[in-house]
Structures are given as C-alpha cells and as structure tokens.
C-alpha cells in the first residue's frame, strides 16, 4: 500500500511514525541483514554471512533450536555447504554416512536398490542425521562471529520496508522493540508469517493421504539401508538414523482415524510388522500432511524468502531441508557482495531466477518417487515393479536408478553467468563445479574449496601454472582484483609453487575426470563464483569477448551517497 509520504511500502508497522530515519536507531539495533527464522536455512545463511563479514541478526520465535527429530537426510551438496562455513567435521560426527535405499515389492522382495557411490562434490550422496544436533552445531557456530547475533524467543510481529531499509517490530515476553536492516531474509517455515504478510501465495498441491511419522531411539535393527515398502495395502518407509535412531513413515488408509493412529498400541503393532523394534523407546509420533508447493514469488523489494517459506517438498526424496540450504548458499554471497559494494544491487534479481526452477524440479522428483512408493493397486504395483526389474538388465538404465542420476543436476537455466550454449546435459556453465581432492606443494591433501575460500576463482588444468596464466594476462584486468588463481597439474606433474597462483596436483585424477576431460584436451579456464557455480568457461576462442563481458558483469557499482541507511555497516572485517 502507499502511505501519505508517497513511498511504497508492503505492510504498515502499527504505531510506527512514517518519517522515522534509520539514523534514529542505535548501532545495536541496525543490521545489514535480519533473518527471520532460526531453523537450518536461517542458521546456515547466518553462518555464511558471518564468514563474509556481514552484520547479521537472527530472530527466532521459539525459545531454542528444535529438540525433536524433523529432517533426517543431508546430501553431498549440503555437506559441501557445511564445509563452506567450517562446520563439516562437527556435522559428519553426528551423521550415519553413505546409506542407500532398498525398494521392496508386495512380498517385501527387493526390486530396486539405490546405492550411489560417487563423491563428485566431496561427500557421500546420502547421509542420515539428527536435526536437533545439526541446529545446535549451526547455532554454536554463530558464536565465532562478533558481528552475528541470534535472539531466541523474539517474535517478529510487524515490518515495513522503505526504499532503502526494512524496519521490524519484535516482541518478547518482556516487551517489544524495533530493529532495522538493509535486507531481510524470511526463513520462518512452511507457515511463514512474513510470506503471509506479503500476500505471496503458494502454488501446487497438498497430498490427500496423511502419514504417521514415528521416531525412535535404541533400534535393534542393524540394517543400515532405508527400506521402502511399495505396497498399496500400506506404503511405508523404514529409515535408519544416526546414533541408533530410526524413523518409520506409514501412510494412513482413508478409513483410519488420526487420533487412533497415534495410540501406543497401534503404533507399536505397526513397528512390530516392520522389524524388531516393537519395544524401542518412541521419541515422537505424529500425523502429517505432505505438500508439493512453491511460493509464486521469492522476493518483494528488500525481503527474500528461503527454505520452507519458499517451497514445500514431499519427503520421498529427502530434499526438503537440502533445498533450503541451497537457497542459503545462493543468497548469502549475493547479499554480501552487494552490501560490500562489490557488485550492483541488480545481482539480487538472480536469486529467484536461479533457485526457483531447480527447487521445483526437486519437488517434481520427490513426487515421482512418491508414485512408486504409493501404487494405486496390486496390479499397478506389479507393473511398475516388474518394469523396473526388466530395466535393470540394461546397465545404463540400472545405473540411472542405482546411482541416483534421476536427481536434477544442480544447474541454472538462466541467471548470473555466461551460457556456453550447450545442451542441458553437456553444459558446463551455470552448474555446480565438482570438488576433487587435490595436493598442494607441501604434499597436503584437501578438497578444492579449501584452497579458494569463498572468493571468485579462475581454475585451469595445465602442467605449467606460470605459462598458463601468462598466456591470458591481458584479460585478467577485466576480472575481480581479489580473484583466486588456481592451476591444477596432472597427476604426473609436481605442483611447483608460483607467486599469486595456487598450484595443486590432481593426485587421483578427479579434476580431470570430473571437470576437464569433457573439453577433449582443450585448454580452458573455469571462472567459479563464491557459491562454487561456474560463471563462465573461457578458451582461446571466446576469451577476448567473454572476458570483456565478464568485466561489465563484475564491475562494482558507482559510489552513491544515499544516506546512512544505504551505507554498509562496517562493524566487521571485510572480505
């Protein structure tokens, strides 16, 4: 709506004078970014912004991080994000790594096995975890940053955004106060207050079927793979977790009462029918409805949606939380570079453009897996399961299933990158670069991201690092001054140190196999963004034009004196 001063605002802060200046707020109440919601997406975003030196506040209505199990699967991309914030070792310590899934037919005989073995991004594709432990690790991680603060038991009850800031009213049990930020990120869950106040609708559907979720600890079942019961009489899932935990998910039948479904005797009978855990300690039992929905818009001026506030994914692929962490990674570096005045504000337009299509692809994948899990009849189940058994005879089809190649590639259709005009399967730009294990001149082994450390990076594959970068010296002036230069040498060449270049040996030939072999021996340079997505692939033919184009895309904004509220709050170290 429009107030009497003529400035467009999305919602009115009650009892707040329209002409309040951000200068009226003390430094303690002024932030570069305020995150509403202290779940995995919000806390990950806060940790990322902390590493980038951005003054950040997290506001969470609950008094603490969650204490009950919720999400139970963290994938390789999300583990790479944990690495980016320096918490991967703590998270891995509470994970059951590298598990698969067995799909069982009507007689509980396996008809499909999903056991992905590749570690293209540096970690196992599937890992079981305990969300309360993850949230505690993320929350404790914020203590490393003097410029990041988390306030639990603080409820956002109103907000208003002007041309250059967002002002929020916050309530606690002791009273209320107001804070201001240049940007706000709403990670406040599937029932997002912020999304509702912005009048942003969710598109998609809610499943008619209700599901009973049972979490237990002290399992007596030592089978470490997930069992998926594809039986129309009672579809269900049996998921092993970390630290001896286990989760059952059972679809309720149309005539079953939700109240009866959570009764102790009923729950234990279902558990007894699916393993040896009838008498295990039950941590939680609850009936859920699953959703396949996405917000129509992920941004309104200075406010962004992420995580469940932006999309709701059915649990059949274990991708709900992981999609939210992808949002955090994409948004964090863009906010940081804009706030540090390294890139113009138009960069933020690419957040929704890049993330929304991929999030919807994962929702569709989860829905597809749900159809296999929930056959409509015995005949339908028999046809699906027999078909998959026949397909497994053909190795490419078998690998498509067993190695999870049906999972959408982390790739953008459009956004902040230069397209190489290749097909979706062959393109190298706009997609997450692999993370090989590499050896430095001191014979130390580490994953790629350890060497490029949150910067733009230019990566090539060549036995002579100095010669490789000398050849493109005239074009480097178009790229950022703090660009990390990386040369990976083939495994038969030692990484000889060169000033200003990170020289690393491809000890296991992973960089060649996963990244450079696709170019058939052509000498190329990968320009990689801080979120590890490839912005451009440069070669001798496109270098002159694309380097100039990149120079325009990466040019810092002109200095603009727009008042205190538009200046970065330099209370933390710069990048």
Secondary structure as the mmCIF struct_conf table of DSSP 4:
data_model
#
loop_
_struct_conf.conf_type_id
_struct_conf.id
_struct_conf.beg_label_comp_id
_struct_conf.beg_label_asym_id
_struct_conf.beg_label_seq_id
_struct_conf.end_label_comp_id
_struct_conf.end_label_asym_id
_struct_conf.end_label_seq_id
STRN STRN1 UNK A 2 UNK A 2
TURN_TY1_P TURN_TY1_P1 UNK A 4 UNK A 5
BEND BEND1 UNK A 6 UNK A 6
STRN STRN2 UNK A 8 UNK A 8
BEND BEND2 UNK A 10 UNK A 11
HELX_LH_PP_P HELX_LH_PP_P1 UNK A 12 UNK A 13
TURN_TY1_P TURN_TY1_P2 UNK A 14 UNK A 15
TURN_TY1_P TURN_TY1_P3 UNK A 18 UNK A 19
HELX_RH_3T_P HELX_RH_3T_P1 UNK A 22 UNK A 24
BEND BEND3 UNK A 25 UNK A 25
HELX_RH_3T_P HELX_RH_3T_P2 UNK A 27 UNK A 29
STRN STRN3 UNK A 30 UNK A 36
BEND BEND4 UNK A 39 UNK A 39
HELX_RH_AL_P HELX_RH_AL_P1 UNK A 40 UNK A 51
TURN_TY1_P TURN_TY1_P4 UNK A 52 UNK A 53
STRN STRN4 UNK A 56 UNK A 60
BEND BEND5 UNK A 61 UNK A 65
BEND BEND6 UNK A 68 UNK A 68
STRN STRN5 UNK A 73 UNK A 75
HELX_RH_AL_P HELX_RH_AL_P2 UNK A 76 UNK A 84
TURN_TY1_P TURN_TY1_P5 UNK A 85 UNK A 86
HELX_RH_AL_P HELX_RH_AL_P3 UNK A 88 UNK A 92
TURN_TY1_P TURN_TY1_P6 UNK A 93 UNK A 94
STRN STRN6 UNK A 96 UNK A 97
BEND BEND7 UNK A 98 UNK A 98
STRN STRN7 UNK A 101 UNK A 104
TURN_TY1_P TURN_TY1_P7 UNK A 106 UNK A 107
BEND BEND8 UNK A 108 UNK A 108
STRN STRN8 UNK A 110 UNK A 114
TURN_TY1_P TURN_TY1_P8 UNK A 120 UNK A 121
BEND BEND9 UNK A 122 UNK A 123
BEND BEND10 UNK A 125 UNK A 125
STRN STRN9 UNK A 126 UNK A 128
HELX_RH_AL_P HELX_RH_AL_P4 UNK A 131 UNK A 141
HELX_RH_3T_P HELX_RH_3T_P3 UNK A 142 UNK A 144
TURN_TY1_P TURN_TY1_P9 UNK A 146 UNK A 147
STRN STRN10 UNK A 148 UNK A 152
TURN_TY1_P TURN_TY1_P10 UNK A 153 UNK A 153
STRN STRN11 UNK A 155 UNK A 161
BEND BEND11 UNK A 163 UNK A 164
STRN STRN12 UNK A 166 UNK A 172
TURN_TY1_P TURN_TY1_P11 UNK A 173 UNK A 174
STRN STRN13 UNK A 175 UNK A 186
TURN_TY1_P TURN_TY1_P12 UNK A 190 UNK A 191
HELX_RH_AL_P HELX_RH_AL_P5 UNK A 193 UNK A 197
TURN_TY1_P TURN_TY1_P13 UNK A 198 UNK A 199
HELX_LH_PP_P HELX_LH_PP_P2 UNK A 200 UNK A 201
STRN STRN14 UNK A 202 UNK A 217
BEND BEND12 UNK A 218 UNK A 218
BEND BEND13 UNK A 225 UNK A 225
STRN STRN15 UNK A 226 UNK A 229
TURN_TY1_P TURN_TY1_P14 UNK A 232 UNK A 233
BEND BEND14 UNK A 234 UNK A 234
STRN STRN16 UNK A 236 UNK A 240
HELX_RH_3T_P HELX_RH_3T_P4 UNK A 242 UNK A 244
STRN STRN17 UNK A 245 UNK A 251
HELX_LH_PP_P HELX_LH_PP_P3 UNK A 252 UNK A 253
TURN_TY1_P TURN_TY1_P15 UNK A 254 UNK A 255
HELX_RH_AL_P HELX_RH_AL_P6 UNK A 258 UNK A 261
TURN_TY1_P TURN_TY1_P16 UNK A 262 UNK A 262
BEND BEND15 UNK A 263 UNK A 263
HELX_RH_AL_P HELX_RH_AL_P7 UNK A 264 UNK A 272
TURN_TY1_P TURN_TY1_P17 UNK A 273 UNK A 274
BEND BEND16 UNK A 275 UNK A 276
TURN_TY1_P TURN_TY1_P18 UNK A 278 UNK A 279
BEND BEND17 UNK A 280 UNK A 280
STRN STRN18 UNK A 281 UNK A 295
BEND BEND18 UNK A 296 UNK A 296
BEND BEND19 UNK A 298 UNK A 298
STRN STRN19 UNK A 299 UNK A 300
TURN_TY1_P TURN_TY1_P19 UNK A 301 UNK A 302
STRN STRN20 UNK A 303 UNK A 305
HELX_RH_3T_P HELX_RH_3T_P5 UNK A 307 UNK A 309
TURN_TY1_P TURN_TY1_P20 UNK A 310 UNK A 310
STRN STRN21 UNK A 311 UNK A 312
HELX_RH_3T_P HELX_RH_3T_P6 UNK A 315 UNK A 317
BEND BEND20 UNK A 318 UNK A 318
HELX_RH_AL_P HELX_RH_AL_P8 UNK A 320 UNK A 339
TURN_TY1_P TURN_TY1_P21 UNK A 340 UNK A 341
BEND BEND21 UNK A 342 UNK A 343
HELX_RH_3T_P HELX_RH_3T_P7 UNK A 345 UNK A 349
HELX_RH_AL_P HELX_RH_AL_P9 UNK A 350 UNK A 373
BEND BEND22 UNK A 374 UNK A 374
BEND BEND23 UNK A 376 UNK A 377
HELX_RH_AL_P HELX_RH_AL_P10 UNK A 378 UNK A 391
TURN_TY1_P TURN_TY1_P22 UNK A 392 UNK A 393
BEND BEND24 UNK A 394 UNK A 394
HELX_RH_AL_P HELX_RH_AL_P11 UNK A 395 UNK A 402
TURN_TY1_P TURN_TY1_P23 UNK A 403 UNK A 406
BEND BEND25 UNK A 407 UNK A 407
HELX_LH_PP_P HELX_LH_PP_P4 UNK A 408 UNK A 409
BEND BEND26 UNK A 410 UNK A 410
STRN STRN22 UNK A 411 UNK A 411
BEND BEND27 UNK A 413 UNK A 417
TURN_TY1_P TURN_TY1_P24 UNK A 424 UNK A 426
TURN_TY1_P TURN_TY1_P25 UNK A 429 UNK A 430
STRN STRN23 UNK A 431 UNK A 432
HELX_LH_PP_P HELX_LH_PP_P5 UNK A 433 UNK A 434
STRN STRN24 UNK A 437 UNK A 440
TURN_TY1_P TURN_TY1_P26 UNK A 441 UNK A 442
BEND BEND28 UNK A 443 UNK A 443
STRN STRN25 UNK A 445 UNK A 447
TURN_TY1_P TURN_TY1_P27 UNK A 448 UNK A 448
HELX_RH_AL_P HELX_RH_AL_P12 UNK A 449 UNK A 452
TURN_TY1_P TURN_TY1_P28 UNK A 453 UNK A 454
BEND BEND29 UNK A 455 UNK A 455
STRN STRN26 UNK A 457 UNK A 461
BEND BEND30 UNK A 463 UNK A 463
HELX_RH_AL_P HELX_RH_AL_P13 UNK A 465 UNK A 470
TURN_TY1_P TURN_TY1_P29 UNK A 471 UNK A 472
HELX_RH_AL_P HELX_RH_AL_P14 UNK A 473 UNK A 476
TURN_TY1_P TURN_TY1_P30 UNK A 477 UNK A 478
BEND BEND31 UNK A 479 UNK A 479
TURN_TY1_P TURN_TY1_P31 UNK A 481 UNK A 482
HELX_LH_PP_P HELX_LH_PP_P6 UNK A 483 UNK A 483
STRN STRN27 UNK A 484 UNK A 489
HELX_LH_PP_P HELX_LH_PP_P7 UNK A 490 UNK A 490
TURN_TY1_P TURN_TY1_P32 UNK A 491 UNK A 492
BEND BEND32 UNK A 493 UNK A 493
STRN STRN28 UNK A 498 UNK A 498
TURN_TY1_P TURN_TY1_P33 UNK A 499 UNK A 500
STRN STRN29 UNK A 501 UNK A 501
STRN STRN30 UNK A 502 UNK A 505
TURN_TY1_P TURN_TY1_P34 UNK A 507 UNK A 508
BEND BEND33 UNK A 509 UNK A 509
HELX_RH_AL_P HELX_RH_AL_P15 UNK A 510 UNK A 511
HELX_RH_PI_P HELX_RH_PI_P1 UNK A 512 UNK A 516
HELX_RH_3T_P HELX_RH_3T_P8 UNK A 517 UNK A 519
TURN_TY1_P TURN_TY1_P35 UNK A 520 UNK A 521
STRN STRN31 UNK A 525 UNK A 528
TURN_TY1_P TURN_TY1_P36 UNK A 530 UNK A 531
BEND BEND34 UNK A 532 UNK A 532
STRN STRN32 UNK A 533 UNK A 533
STRN STRN33 UNK A 534 UNK A 538
TURN_TY1_P TURN_TY1_P37 UNK A 540 UNK A 542
HELX_RH_AL_P HELX_RH_AL_P16 UNK A 543 UNK A 553
TURN_TY1_P TURN_TY1_P38 UNK A 554 UNK A 554
HELX_LH_PP_P HELX_LH_PP_P8 UNK A 555 UNK A 559
HELX_RH_3T_P HELX_RH_3T_P9 UNK A 564 UNK A 566
BEND BEND35 UNK A 567 UNK A 567
BEND BEND36 UNK A 572 UNK A 572
#
